[in-house]
Amino acid sequence: MKNDRVGFKYAIAGVYAALKTEHNIKIHFIIMFMTLFAGLLLGLTRIEWLFVLLAIGLVLALELINTVVELITDVLFEGKHETAKLIKDISAAAVLVAATFAALVGMIIFLPKLLEILI
Ligand SMILES: Nc1ncnc2c1ncn2[C@@H]1O[C@H](COP(=O)(O)OP(=O)(O)OP(=O)(O)O)[C@@H](O)[C@H]1O
């Protein structure tokens, strides 16, 4: 039980460290808070919340893993290296896929509600 608490502490420290060093993660966190705020304002249904939270969680988790991949690659490869480029590009692509999915989920859920208010 004590180990669980310690592990959680290190995990929070990991999020904090990633936020401090990675610009993209900061942007994703800001978008996350804006989306949650918009969701509260527009009154999402339970199912809509599930999709929004799933999409947000997927993007943030992949961002963190992408940061780890970048760090490990920098340690493994000194200077420019074709494989280092491949690893980083593919890892970044994983984030892009999740972010695109999240944007689509956001559009499907939020656009009709926004149009209803505006029209
Ligand atoms: N060692 C390397 N060899 C070849 N290409 C690399 C290498 N490191 C990074 N790149 C290329 O640069 C891109 C950006 O990599 P990375 O995010 O590590 O750069 P960065 O300058 O640290 O950027 P940031 O500080 O925004 O994270 C990679 O997707 C890859 O295409």
The ligand as a MOL file (V3000), in Angstrom:
LIG
                    3D

  0  0  0     0  0            999 V3000
M  V30 BEGIN CTAB
M  V30 COUNTS 31 33 0 0 0
M  V30 BEGIN ATOM
M  V30 1 N 19.3130 12.1760 -33.5140 0
M  V30 2 C 18.5290 12.5070 -34.5450 0
M  V30 3 N 18.8660 12.1130 -35.7980 0
M  V30 4 C 18.1030 12.4450 -36.8600 0
M  V30 5 N 16.9510 13.1600 -36.7830 0
M  V30 6 C 16.5460 13.5710 -35.5690 0
M  V30 7 C 17.3220 13.2790 -34.3950 0
M  V30 8 N 16.6830 13.8360 -33.3290 0
M  V30 9 C 15.5890 14.4270 -33.8280 0
M  V30 10 N 15.4810 14.2850 -35.1500 0
M  V30 11 C 14.3940 14.7960 -36.0180 0
M  V30 12 O 13.8580 15.9570 -35.4520 0
M  V30 13 C 12.4690 15.7360 -35.1050 0
M  V30 14 C 12.1840 16.4070 -33.7830 0
M  V30 15 O 12.8520 15.6880 -32.7710 0
M  V30 16 P 12.8540 16.1520 -31.2610 0
M  V30 17 O 11.4410 16.4030 -30.8490 0
M  V30 18 O 13.6980 15.2950 -30.4310 0
M  V30 19 O 13.6040 17.4900 -31.5100 0
M  V30 20 P 13.8410 18.5920 -30.4910 0
M  V30 21 O 14.7370 19.5440 -31.2070 0
M  V30 22 O 14.2700 17.9940 -29.2090 0
M  V30 23 O 12.3770 19.2140 -30.3750 0
M  V30 24 P 11.5880 19.5430 -29.0420 0
M  V30 25 O 12.5440 20.2820 -28.1650 0
M  V30 26 O 10.4290 20.3830 -29.5540 0
M  V30 27 O 11.1100 18.2250 -28.4660 0
M  V30 28 C 12.3140 14.2250 -35.0630 0
M  V30 29 O 10.9750 13.8210 -35.3260 0
M  V30 30 C 13.2940 13.7850 -36.1480 0
M  V30 31 O 12.6930 13.8930 -37.4250 0
M  V30 END ATOM
M  V30 BEGIN BOND
M  V30 1 1 1 2
M  V30 2 1 2 3
M  V30 3 2 2 7
M  V30 4 2 3 4
M  V30 5 1 4 5
M  V30 6 2 5 6
M  V30 7 1 6 7
M  V30 8 1 6 10
M  V30 9 1 7 8
M  V30 10 2 8 9
M  V30 11 1 9 10
M  V30 12 1 10 11
M  V30 13 1 11 12
M  V30 14 1 11 30
M  V30 15 1 12 13
M  V30 16 1 13 14
M  V30 17 1 13 28
M  V30 18 1 14 15
M  V30 19 1 15 16
M  V30 20 2 16 17
M  V30 21 1 16 18
M  V30 22 1 16 19
M  V30 23 1 19 20
M  V30 24 2 20 21
M  V30 25 1 20 22
M  V30 26 1 20 23
M  V30 27 1 23 24
M  V30 28 2 24 25
M  V30 29 1 24 26
M  V30 30 1 24 27
M  V30 31 1 28 29
M  V30 32 1 28 30
M  V30 33 1 30 31
M  V30 END BOND
M  V30 END CTAB
M  END
